[in-house]
Amino acid sequence: MTEATVIVIDDDPDIREALGSLLRSVGFDVKLLTSVDDFLRSGRPNGPTCLVLDVRLPGQSGLDFQLELSRENIQLPIVFITGHGDIPMSVQAMKGGAVEFLTKPFRDQDLLDAVYVGLERDRVWLENERALATVRARFDSLTPREREVMALVVTGRLNKQIAGDLGVSEITVKVHRSQVMQKMGTRSLPELARMADKLMLGPGKPQTHS
């Protein structure tokens, strides 16, 4: 997977190096770290990323870090590994969105399979985020009135009805509607509606985003 990175966080140097060798053998770029603090200092790469995370670490534990990422609404696929796992721990990790929870010793293929799933999940998420950023940028180029018109157009209201809603002429609505379609980069009302859904746009909802 192009530009994919697997980050291994484990305080055991032998396990770290063994996992690094395994992951590099199938072509992944790998970063080997000893703690969550190391990761926070280095930051996540730009491309698809999967974290192979030991549950028990010096300082912040793997499960605590997962909880922190969730609170901050940060998307990062995690494959947990542990030599001291139990069922409650596994349930907590999976409920928190972990890709997999593997107990040492585990099969190499099980880890690789989980990493592939995590990287694919992150690739899709990044693509969606890029697409959303494009839609947001286009929406930001609209005037306040064009945003009002767009919010009404996607509900299926006719130009005449929108004119009545906004207290303007039907011709004015047609002009604004044409500008909206052009600036949003679509000629299709269903596609415009999908864009509005991504922006969570609709009557009574904010016409700008923070």
VENKAPE-V634039 format. One record per residue. N is the residue number from 1. RES is the residue in three letters. OMEGA is omega as a letter, one per 20 degrees, with the letter a starting at -180 (999 if undefined). Layout:
N | RES | OMEGA
N | RES | OMEGA
This chain:
1 | MET | a
2 | THR | r
3 | GLU | r
4 | ALA | a
5 | THR | r
6 | VAL | r
7 | ILE | r
8 | VAL | r
9 | ILE | a
10 | ASP | a
11 | ASP | r
12 | ASP | a
13 | PRO | a
14 | ASP | r
15 | ILE | r
16 | ARG | a
17 | GLU | r
18 | ALA | r
19 | LEU | r
20 | GLY | r
21 | SER | r
22 | LEU | a
23 | LEU | r
24 | ARG | a
25 | SER | r
26 | VAL | r
27 | GLY | a
28 | PHE | r
29 | ASP | a
30 | VAL | r
31 | LYS | a
32 | LEU | a
33 | LEU | a
34 | THR | a
35 | SER | r
36 | VAL | r
37 | ASP | r
38 | ASP | a
39 | PHE | a
40 | LEU | r
41 | ARG | a
42 | SER | a
43 | GLY | a
44 | ARG | r
45 | PRO | a
46 | ASN | a
47 | GLY | r
48 | PRO | a
49 | THR | r
50 | CYS | a
51 | LEU | r
52 | VAL | a
53 | LEU | r
54 | ASP | a
55 | VAL | a
56 | ARG | a
57 | LEU | r
58 | PRO | a
59 | GLY | a
60 | GLN | r
61 | SER | r
62 | GLY | a
63 | LEU | r
64 | ASP | r
65 | PHE | r
66 | GLN | r
67 | LEU | r
68 | GLU | r
69 | LEU | r
70 | SER | r
71 | ARG | a
72 | GLU | a
73 | ASN | r
74 | ILE | a
75 | GLN | r
76 | LEU | a
77 | PRO | a
78 | ILE | r
79 | VAL | a
80 | PHE | r
81 | ILE | r
82 | THR | r
83 | GLY | a
84 | HIS | a
85 | GLY | r
86 | ASP | a
87 | ILE | r
88 | PRO | r
89 | MET | r
90 | SER | r
91 | VAL | r
92 | GLN | a
93 | ALA | a
94 | MET | r
95 | LYS | r
96 | GLY | r
97 | GLY | r
98 | ALA | r
99 | VAL | a
100 | GLU | r
101 | PHE | a
102 | LEU | r
103 | THR | r
104 | LYS | i
105 | PRO | r
106 | PHE | r
107 | ARG | r
108 | ASP | a
109 | GLN | r
110 | ASP | r
111 | LEU | a
112 | LEU | r
113 | ASP | a
114 | ALA | r
115 | VAL | r
116 | TYR | r
117 | VAL | a
118 | GLY | a
119 | LEU | r
120 | GLU | r
121 | ARG | a
122 | ASP | r
123 | ARG | r
124 | VAL | a
125 | TRP | a
126 | LEU | r
127 | GLU | r
128 | ASN | r
129 | GLU | r
130 | ARG | r
131 | ALA | r
132 | LEU | r
133 | ALA | r
134 | THR | r
135 | VAL | r
136 | ARG | a
137 | ALA | r
138 | ARG | a
139 | PHE | r
140 | ASP | a
141 | SER | r
142 | LEU | r
143 | THR | r
144 | PRO | r
145 | ARG | r
146 | GLU | r
147 | ARG | r
148 | GLU | r
149 | VAL | r
150 | MET | a
151 | ALA | r
152 | LEU | a
153 | VAL | a
154 | VAL | r
155 | THR | r
156 | GLY | r
157 | ARG | a
158 | LEU | r
159 | ASN | a
160 | LYS | r
161 | GLN | r
162 | ILE | r
163 | ALA | r
164 | GLY | r
165 | ASP | a
166 | LEU | r
167 | GLY | r
168 | VAL | a
169 | SER | r
170 | GLU | r
171 | ILE | r
172 | THR | r
173 | VAL | r
174 | LYS | r
175 | VAL | r
176 | HIS | a
177 | ARG | r
178 | SER | r
179 | GLN | r
180 | VAL | a
181 | MET | a
182 | GLN | a
183 | LYS | r
184 | MET | r
185 | GLY | r
186 | THR | r
187 | ARG | a
188 | SER | r
189 | LEU | r
190 | PRO | r
191 | GLU | r
192 | LEU | r
193 | ALA | r
194 | ARG | r
195 | MET | r
196 | ALA | r
197 | ASP | r
198 | LYS | a
199 | LEU | a
200 | MET | a
201 | LEU | r
202 | GLY | r
203 | PRO | r
204 | GLY | r
205 | LYS | a
206 | PRO | a
207 | GLN | r
208 | THR | r
209 | HIS | a
210 | SER | 999
